[in-house]
């Protein structure tokens, strides 16, 4: 084991967690070829294979798992010690890894850019994906998701931006139709369903005076995304249930008509969340404080 370094052990740990040389290299901020060479050297020094490799995946061997069970607690202790020292810095530095959705990234981008302007020694890796992931297991510092889907064991810091889903249709579609006055009237209309990245369909949840109704809408078109639902509504395909943000300009211009507005109240929007079991790094602590200050500033405007 002569010459084994902390970097070597961390590379093995991250590769085992991600199951991908590409994903691990991205997290470690190094080339895939360099990581492959580093891991191969570790195995050569130990004289045993730690990973089974195929063209599509990487899996940990029994020997690799035995090593990680002993090494990971030590690495966590070292990380905690380094984070404790990092708190003494007057200017945070390093990479902040945030997991979010495409919509969450769009909403949070002004905040993130403002944070980077305030902290020139910080970098932000904003990773977007449709599914909700385990941010601890996947190596993220924090996540940005709709407040209603934030896991209960996480500390949640709302960004203070409300969201709203609305029902819209084009004037041409509505011209020879009876306008819906209650959720039940939607069953007589062509309703454009949208599919989430997870594969499930978007539920049409309407609420008025505390009464919540989930409408099992009917319609011949299922769109692959909410964005496609918007396009279909613009082209007179029926009624769509989409975010107000995505159609506000169409409504204001008269290209789309909002329906049942009293059944689509606003709800809490994107929130920052991070594990309660781990002391935030100096960079994450600075970002949390920036979110709180941002929220207060924009609420006052």
C-alpha positions as CSV (number, residue, x, y, z in Angstrom):
1,X,0.0,0.0,0.0
2,X,3.0,2.3,-0.3
3,X,2.1,5.6,-1.9
4,X,-1.6,5.4,-1.3
5,X,-3.1,8.9,-1.0
6,X,-6.3,10.4,0.3
7,X,-7.1,11.3,-3.3
8,X,-6.9,7.6,-4.3
9,X,-9.3,6.5,-1.5
10,X,-11.7,9.3,-2.4
11,X,-11.7,8.3,-6.0
12,X,-12.5,4.8,-5.1
13,X,-15.4,5.9,-2.8
14,X,-16.9,8.3,-5.4
15,X,-16.7,5.7,-8.2
16,X,-18.4,3.1,-6.1
17,X,-21.2,5.5,-5.2
18,X,-21.8,6.8,-8.7
19,X,-21.3,3.5,-10.5
20,X,-19.9,5.5,-13.5
21,X,-16.4,6.7,-14.4
22,X,-18.0,9.6,-16.2
23,X,-20.2,10.6,-13.3
24,X,-17.3,10.2,-10.8
25,X,-14.9,12.1,-12.9
26,X,-17.4,15.0,-13.2
27,X,-17.8,15.1,-9.4
28,X,-14.1,14.9,-8.8
29,X,-13.4,17.5,-11.5
30,X,-10.9,15.4,-13.4
31,X,-10.7,13.6,-16.8
32,X,-12.2,10.2,-17.1
33,X,-8.9,8.8,-18.4
34,X,-7.1,10.2,-15.3
35,X,-9.6,8.6,-13.0
36,X,-9.4,5.3,-14.7
37,X,-5.6,5.3,-14.4
38,X,-5.8,6.3,-10.8
39,X,-8.2,3.5,-9.8
40,X,-6.1,1.0,-11.8
41,X,-3.0,2.0,-9.9
42,X,-4.9,1.6,-6.6
43,X,-5.9,-2.0,-7.6
44,X,-2.3,-2.7,-8.7
45,X,-0.9,-1.5,-5.3
46,X,-3.4,-3.6,-3.4
47,X,-3.0,-6.6,-5.7
48,X,-6.8,-7.1,-5.9
49,X,-9.6,-6.0,-8.1
50,X,-12.0,-3.5,-6.5
51,X,-14.4,-3.0,-9.4
52,X,-16.0,-5.1,-12.1
53,X,-16.1,-3.2,-15.4
54,X,-18.2,-3.6,-18.4
55,X,-18.8,-1.3,-21.4
56,X,-22.0,-0.1,-19.7
57,X,-21.5,-0.2,-15.9
58,X,-19.1,-0.4,-13.0
59,X,-19.9,-2.5,-9.9
60,X,-18.0,-3.0,-6.7
61,X,-16.4,-6.3,-6.0
62,X,-16.6,-8.1,-2.6
63,X,-13.1,-6.9,-1.8
64,X,-14.0,-3.3,-2.9
65,X,-17.0,-3.3,-0.6
66,X,-15.0,-4.6,2.3
67,X,-12.4,-1.8,1.8
68,X,-15.1,0.9,1.5
69,X,-16.9,-0.2,4.7
70,X,-13.6,0.6,6.6
71,X,-12.5,3.6,4.5
72,X,-15.8,5.6,4.2
73,X,-16.2,6.5,7.9
74,X,-12.7,7.8,7.9
75,X,-13.3,9.9,4.8
76,X,-16.5,11.3,6.3
77,X,-14.5,12.3,9.5
78,X,-11.8,14.0,7.4
79,X,-14.5,15.9,5.3
80,X,-16.2,17.0,8.6
81,X,-12.8,18.2,9.9
82,X,-12.0,20.1,6.8
83,X,-15.5,21.7,6.7
84,X,-15.1,22.8,10.3
85,X,-11.8,24.5,9.4
86,X,-13.5,26.0,6.3
87,X,-16.0,27.8,8.5
88,X,-13.1,29.9,9.8
89,X,-12.5,31.4,6.3
90,X,-13.8,34.9,5.8
91,X,-14.4,34.2,2.1
92,X,-16.0,30.9,1.2
93,X,-14.4,29.0,-1.8
94,X,-14.9,25.7,-3.6
95,X,-17.6,24.0,-5.6
96,X,-21.3,24.0,-4.6
97,X,-23.2,21.0,-6.2
98,X,-26.9,21.7,-6.5
99,X,-29.5,19.2,-7.9
100,X,-32.7,20.6,-9.4
101,X,-35.1,20.2,-12.3
102,X,-35.0,22.2,-15.6
103,X,-37.8,24.4,-14.3
104,X,-36.1,24.8,-10.9
105,X,-32.9,25.8,-12.5
106,X,-34.6,28.4,-14.6
107,X,-36.3,29.9,-11.6
108,X,-33.2,29.8,-9.4
109,X,-30.7,31.0,-12.0
110,X,-30.9,34.8,-11.2
111,X,-30.3,33.9,-7.5
112,X,-27.3,31.7,-8.4
113,X,-25.8,34.3,-10.6
114,X,-26.2,36.9,-7.9
115,X,-24.5,34.6,-5.5
116,X,-21.6,34.0,-7.8
117,X,-21.2,37.8,-8.2
118,X,-21.1,38.2,-4.4
119,X,-18.6,35.3,-3.9
120,X,-15.9,35.3,-6.6
121,X,-14.1,32.3,-5.1
122,X,-17.2,30.0,-5.3
123,X,-18.3,27.8,-8.2
124,X,-21.8,26.3,-8.6
125,X,-22.4,23.0,-10.4
126,X,-26.1,23.2,-11.2
127,X,-27.2,19.6,-12.2
128,X,-30.7,19.2,-13.7
129,X,-32.7,16.0,-14.0
130,X,-36.4,15.2,-13.9
131,X,-36.4,12.7,-11.1
132,X,-36.0,13.5,-7.4
133,X,-32.7,12.1,-6.2
134,X,-31.1,11.3,-2.9
135,X,-28.8,14.3,-2.7
136,X,-26.7,12.8,0.1
137,X,-26.1,9.5,-1.7
138,X,-25.5,11.2,-5.0
139,X,-22.9,13.6,-3.6
140,X,-24.8,16.9,-3.8
141,X,-24.5,19.7,-1.2
142,X,-28.2,20.7,-1.6
143,X,-31.2,20.6,-3.8
144,X,-33.7,23.0,-5.3
145,X,-37.2,21.6,-5.8
146,X,-40.8,22.5,-5.3
147,X,-41.4,22.8,-1.6
148,X,-44.2,20.2,-1.6
149,X,-41.8,17.4,-2.7
150,X,-38.8,18.2,-0.4
151,X,-38.1,15.1,1.7
152,X,-39.3,15.5,5.3
153,X,-35.9,14.8,6.9
154,X,-34.3,17.8,5.0
155,X,-34.0,21.4,6.2
156,X,-36.1,23.5,3.8
157,X,-35.5,27.2,2.9
158,X,-38.2,28.6,0.6
159,X,-37.0,31.0,-2.1
160,X,-40.3,32.9,-1.6
161,X,-41.5,32.6,-5.2
162,X,-45.1,31.3,-5.4
163,X,-46.1,29.1,-8.3
164,X,-49.5,28.4,-10.0
165,X,-50.9,25.9,-12.4
166,X,-53.6,27.3,-14.7
167,X,-56.2,26.0,-17.2
168,X,-55.9,27.5,-20.6
169,X,-57.3,27.1,-24.1
170,X,-57.2,29.1,-27.3
171,X,-60.1,31.4,-28.3
172,X,-60.6,29.3,-31.5
173,X,-61.1,26.1,-29.4
174,X,-63.6,27.8,-27.1
175,X,-65.5,29.6,-29.9
176,X,-68.2,26.9,-30.3
177,X,-67.8,25.3,-26.8
178,X,-69.6,26.0,-23.5
179,X,-67.1,27.5,-21.1
180,X,-66.5,25.3,-18.0
181,X,-67.8,26.9,-14.8
182,X,-66.8,24.0,-12.4
183,X,-64.2,21.2,-12.5
184,X,-66.8,18.6,-13.5
185,X,-67.4,20.6,-16.8
186,X,-63.9,19.6,-17.9
187,X,-65.1,16.1,-18.6
188,X,-67.0,17.3,-21.6
189,X,-63.9,19.0,-23.1
190,X,-60.7,17.8,-25.0
191,X,-58.1,18.0,-22.2
192,X,-54.5,17.8,-23.1
193,X,-52.6,15.6,-20.7
194,X,-48.9,16.0,-20.0
195,X,-46.4,13.4,-19.0
196,X,-43.7,14.0,-16.4
197,X,-40.0,13.0,-16.9
198,X,-40.7,10.1,-14.5
199,X,-43.3,8.8,-17.0
200,X,-46.4,9.4,-14.9
201,X,-49.1,11.8,-16.1
202,X,-49.6,15.2,-14.5
203,X,-52.5,15.2,-12.1
204,X,-55.0,18.0,-12.5
205,X,-55.5,19.2,-9.0
206,X,-57.9,22.0,-8.5
207,X,-58.7,23.8,-5.2
208,X,-61.2,26.4,-4.0
209,X,-62.0,27.5,-0.5
210,X,-60.1,24.5,1.0
211,X,-61.8,22.0,-1.3
212,X,-59.3,20.0,-3.2
213,X,-60.4,18.0,-6.3
214,X,-58.3,15.8,-8.6
215,X,-59.9,15.7,-12.0
216,X,-59.6,12.5,-14.1
217,X,-59.7,14.4,-17.3
218,X,-60.5,12.9,-20.7
219,X,-58.8,13.7,-24.0
220,X,-57.3,12.1,-27.0
221,X,-53.8,13.8,-26.8
222,X,-51.1,12.9,-24.2
223,X,-48.2,15.3,-24.6
224,X,-44.6,14.3,-23.7
225,X,-44.1,17.4,-21.6
226,X,-45.9,20.4,-20.2
227,X,-44.1,22.5,-22.8
228,X,-45.7,20.5,-25.6
229,X,-49.1,20.9,-23.9
230,X,-48.7,24.6,-24.2
231,X,-47.9,24.3,-27.9
232,X,-51.0,22.1,-28.4
233,X,-53.2,24.6,-26.6
234,X,-51.9,27.4,-28.7
235,X,-52.8,25.3,-31.8
236,X,-56.4,24.8,-30.6
237,X,-56.0,21.2,-29.4
238,X,-58.0,21.7,-26.2
239,X,-57.6,22.7,-22.6
240,X,-54.1,22.4,-21.0
241,X,-53.1,22.4,-17.3
242,X,-49.7,24.2,-17.2
243,X,-47.7,26.6,-15.1
244,X,-48.8,30.2,-15.2
245,X,-45.2,31.2,-15.9
246,X,-45.2,29.3,-19.2
247,X,-48.4,31.0,-20.6
248,X,-48.6,34.4,-18.9
249,X,-47.6,36.2,-22.1
250,X,-50.1,34.2,-24.1
251,X,-52.9,35.1,-21.7
252,X,-51.9,38.8,-21.7
253,X,-51.8,38.8,-25.5
254,X,-55.1,37.1,-25.8
255,X,-53.7,34.0,-27.6
256,X,-54.9,31.8,-24.7
257,X,-57.8,32.2,-22.3
258,X,-57.5,31.3,-18.6
259,X,-60.3,29.1,-17.3
260,X,-61.6,28.4,-13.8
261,X,-59.2,30.9,-12.3
262,X,-60.8,30.6,-8.9
263,X,-59.9,26.9,-8.8
264,X,-56.2,27.4,-9.4
265,X,-54.8,29.4,-6.5
266,X,-51.0,29.9,-6.0
267,X,-48.9,27.5,-4.0
268,X,-45.4,27.6,-2.4
269,X,-42.7,27.4,-5.1
270,X,-39.0,26.4,-5.2
271,X,-37.1,25.8,-2.0
272,X,-33.5,25.1,-1.2
273,X,-33.1,21.9,0.9
274,X,-30.1,20.2,2.5
275,X,-29.5,17.4,5.1
276,X,-30.1,18.2,8.7
277,X,-27.6,15.5,9.8
278,X,-24.6,17.2,8.2
279,X,-22.9,20.5,9.1
280,X,-23.1,22.8,6.1
281,X,-19.8,23.8,4.5
282,X,-18.8,27.4,4.4
283,X,-19.9,27.7,0.8
284,X,-23.4,26.2,1.5
285,X,-23.8,28.3,4.6
286,X,-23.1,31.4,2.5
287,X,-25.6,30.2,-0.1
288,X,-28.3,29.6,2.5
289,X,-27.7,33.1,3.9
290,X,-27.8,34.5,0.3
291,X,-31.2,32.8,-0.3
292,X,-32.7,34.3,2.8
293,X,-31.4,37.8,2.0
294,X,-32.6,37.4,-1.6
295,X,-36.1,36.4,-0.4
296,X,-36.3,39.4,1.9
297,X,-35.1,41.8,-0.8
298,X,-37.5,40.6,-3.4
299,X,-40.4,40.4,-1.0
300,X,-39.9,44.1,-0.2
301,X,-40.0,45.1,-3.8
